[in-house]
Amino acid sequence: MKFIDEAIITVQSGDGGKGCLSFRREKFIPRGGPDGGDGGKGGDIILSTTSRKRTLYQFRFQRHFKAKNGEHGQGKKKTGKNGLNLTIELPPGTLVIDADTGHLIKDLVDTDETFVILKGGRGGQGNTRFKTSTHRTPRFAQPGEPGETITLKLELKLLADVGIIGLPNAGKSTLIAAISSARPKIANYPFTTLTPSLGVVQTDWAEPFVVADIPGLIKGAHQGTGLGIKFLRHIERTRILVHLIDVSSIDPDDPLHEYHTINQELVMYDEKLVQKPQIVVLNKLDLPGVRKAAEIFQSAIKDKEVLFISALTGQGLEQLKSQIVQLLDSNDE
């Protein structure tokens, strides 16, 4: 299934049914009087989150949604049936935005959350409702109220405890595959991963946590360069970040260049992102001749502890998971 994290849809609630204009006509009952029933209410449009949905893929094929209209009233004071509500299922983490104004209507974060986005039109009253002591034969009934229509922009922001960030080819996909059940595409060229990957990490000593591999971050990502602008929003939901750096690409003359490049993109997109707790990790320690570069990087960064790992061989992964759990626990306090 293709990963889709944006969609534009138009939704319309149901129209209310017409009230009935009717008079009682039965043998031996003269002047039976009005007996028109009310129209039924139109169906509502309801948004509901479910864990069964992980993307907005369904909206590639259907973009218009309309609830059922209420049925018209009938004689003998019969009320028309209410129109069926229409429930649209969304993945947790979906922002619901008015596409015309840009106004945020609802942030659907939790699973099994429901929200009535549009109310159905009220059913019209039948002529029975208008009978009075001075007006015994009302010859009019109300039309039903029309439903409402709105165009929505849906934006999905993944919900994860940990976001793995870094330049292309830093080994993010290899790492998430090594520590979780996720199986992203892995290859030795940049932009192998074109969609975010989610994985659940199980440990023997702590609660499971969810990690997300955030692809496509390069210099200029906040302006649309590469794929970054498409996926930077997914970092907003994460609680902590794992900043992964390919140790073999470190320049001894400017060892923090890649580290600062990614953090600068976070700042330019949203200053709050760079304020999230970060674990700095040097990857690919299994490659020959990289130990010196790792030491230079550690000396240059000074104020941060750096973890050395090899996602390919598993070196340092238990320590990384332990540090992630500690940081998540400290953020809960």
Beta strands, then each sheet from edge to edge (+ up, - down):
strand 1: 6-12
strand 2: 45-49
strand 3: 64-66
strand 4: 86-90
strand 5: 94-98
strand 6: 104-108
strand 7: 114-118
strand 8: 149-156
strand 9: 162-165
strand 10: 197-201
strand 11: 209-213
strand 12: 240-246
strand 13: 278-283
strand 14: 306-308
sheet 1: 3+ 1+ 8- 5+ 6-
sheet 2: 4+ 2+ 7-
sheet 3: 10+ 11- 9- 12- 13- 14-
end
